Amino acid sequence: MRGPGVLPGPSSPAAQPIRSARRDFDATVLGVVHRLEERWHGELGLIEFAVEEAPLVPDEWEASTVPLSSLVRGSGGTPTRLVLFRKPIELRCESRSELTAMVLTVLVEQVSELLGRPPEEIDPGYEAG
């Protein structure tokens, strides 16, 4: 059997990226978000976390990489919106542990940017990739 519905198995090439069910990815993100919100809830303010499949990049996009996330600062009653892009993140990971580490890294770096603090302060387990 072939196609996107087939998960990597023992016969798959070693470099096969991980493909998780959307709910598994969302659960991974929720776990990391919960961990960050527990520690930084007082400083995060009004923030909305979201997951989208992939970013929409303009036709004139010239960067050699695809964004893994997007941070749009809120104003007034509009919340800050932090979006993770599932497919670009998954394509960079070969295992569940790599996926969890990548989600943690992306979220910590975005929260670091938002709060103006070093990533190591946001999460002591942070390791620059």
C-alpha positions as CSV (number, residue, x, y, z in Angstrom):
1,M,0.0,0.0,0.0
2,R,1.3,3.5,-0.9
3,G,0.3,7.1,-0.3
4,P,0.0,9.7,2.5
5,G,-2.3,7.5,4.6
6,V,0.5,5.0,5.2
7,L,2.7,5.7,8.2
8,P,6.4,5.0,8.1
9,G,7.2,1.4,9.2
10,P,10.3,-0.8,9.5
11,S,10.8,-0.9,5.7
12,S,10.6,2.9,5.3
13,P,13.8,4.8,4.6
14,A,15.5,6.1,7.7
15,A,15.1,9.8,6.6
16,Q,11.3,9.4,6.4
17,P,9.7,12.4,8.1
18,I,7.2,11.8,10.8
19,R,3.5,12.0,9.9
20,S,1.2,12.3,12.9
21,A,-2.5,12.5,13.1
22,R,-3.6,16.1,13.4
23,R,-5.0,15.4,16.8
24,D,-1.6,14.0,18.0
25,F,0.1,17.1,16.7
26,D,-2.5,19.3,18.4
27,A,-2.1,17.4,21.7
28,T,1.7,17.9,21.5
29,V,1.2,21.6,21.0
30,L,-1.4,21.8,23.8
31,G,1.0,20.1,26.2
32,V,3.8,22.6,25.5
33,V,1.4,25.6,25.6
34,H,0.0,24.5,28.9
35,R,3.5,24.2,30.3
36,L,4.4,27.7,29.1
37,E,1.1,29.2,30.3
38,E,1.6,27.8,33.8
39,R,4.9,29.6,34.1
40,W,4.1,32.8,32.1
41,H,0.4,33.4,32.4
42,G,0.8,36.7,34.2
43,E,3.0,38.1,31.4
44,L,1.5,36.5,28.3
45,G,-1.7,38.6,28.5
46,L,-4.4,38.1,25.9
47,I,-2.9,35.5,23.5
48,E,-4.4,33.0,21.1
49,F,-2.5,29.8,20.1
50,A,-3.4,28.1,16.9
51,V,-2.3,25.4,14.5
52,E,-2.6,25.6,10.7
53,E,-1.5,23.1,8.1
54,A,1.0,25.3,6.3
55,P,1.7,29.0,5.8
56,L,0.5,31.0,2.9
57,V,3.6,32.6,1.4
58,P,3.4,35.2,-1.4
59,D,4.5,34.3,-4.9
60,E,7.5,36.6,-4.6
61,W,8.8,34.6,-1.5
62,E,12.6,34.4,-1.8
63,A,13.6,32.8,1.4
64,S,15.1,29.3,1.2
65,T,13.0,28.0,4.1
66,V,9.3,27.9,4.9
67,P,8.1,29.6,8.2
68,L,7.4,27.2,11.1
69,S,5.3,29.7,12.9
70,S,3.8,33.2,12.9
71,L,3.5,35.8,15.6
72,V,1.1,38.7,15.2
73,R,1.0,41.1,18.1
74,G,-2.5,42.1,19.3
75,S,-3.6,45.6,20.2
76,G,-6.5,46.9,22.2
77,G,-9.1,44.0,22.5
78,T,-7.5,42.0,19.7
79,P,-5.4,39.1,21.1
80,T,-1.8,38.3,20.1
81,R,-2.0,35.3,17.7
82,L,0.8,32.7,17.7
83,V,0.3,30.1,15.0
84,L,2.3,26.9,14.4
85,F,2.4,25.4,10.9
86,R,2.0,21.6,11.2
87,K,3.4,20.3,7.9
88,P,6.7,22.3,7.8
89,I,7.4,21.2,11.4
90,E,6.5,17.6,10.8
91,L,8.7,17.5,7.7
92,R,11.7,18.4,9.8
93,C,11.2,15.6,12.3
94,E,11.8,11.8,12.1
95,S,10.4,10.8,15.5
96,R,7.9,11.7,18.1
97,S,10.6,13.0,20.4
98,E,12.0,15.2,17.7
99,L,8.5,16.5,17.0
100,T,8.0,17.4,20.7
101,A,11.4,19.0,20.8
102,M,10.7,21.0,17.7
103,V,7.3,22.2,18.9
104,L,8.9,23.2,22.2
105,T,11.7,25.1,20.4
106,V,9.4,27.0,18.1
107,L,7.0,28.0,20.9
108,V,9.7,29.0,23.3
109,E,11.4,31.1,20.7
110,Q,8.1,32.9,19.8
111,V,7.2,33.5,23.5
112,S,10.8,34.7,24.0
113,E,10.3,37.2,21.2
114,L,6.9,38.3,22.5
115,L,8.1,38.8,26.1
116,G,11.6,40.2,25.2
117,R,13.3,37.6,27.4
118,P,16.0,35.0,26.4
119,P,14.6,31.6,25.4
120,E,16.6,29.9,28.3
121,E,14.6,32.0,30.7
122,I,11.3,31.1,29.1
123,D,12.0,27.4,29.4
124,P,15.1,26.0,31.2
125,G,14.9,22.9,29.0
126,Y,15.3,25.0,25.9
127,E,18.2,24.0,23.6
128,A,19.0,26.0,20.5
129,G,18.7,23.9,17.4
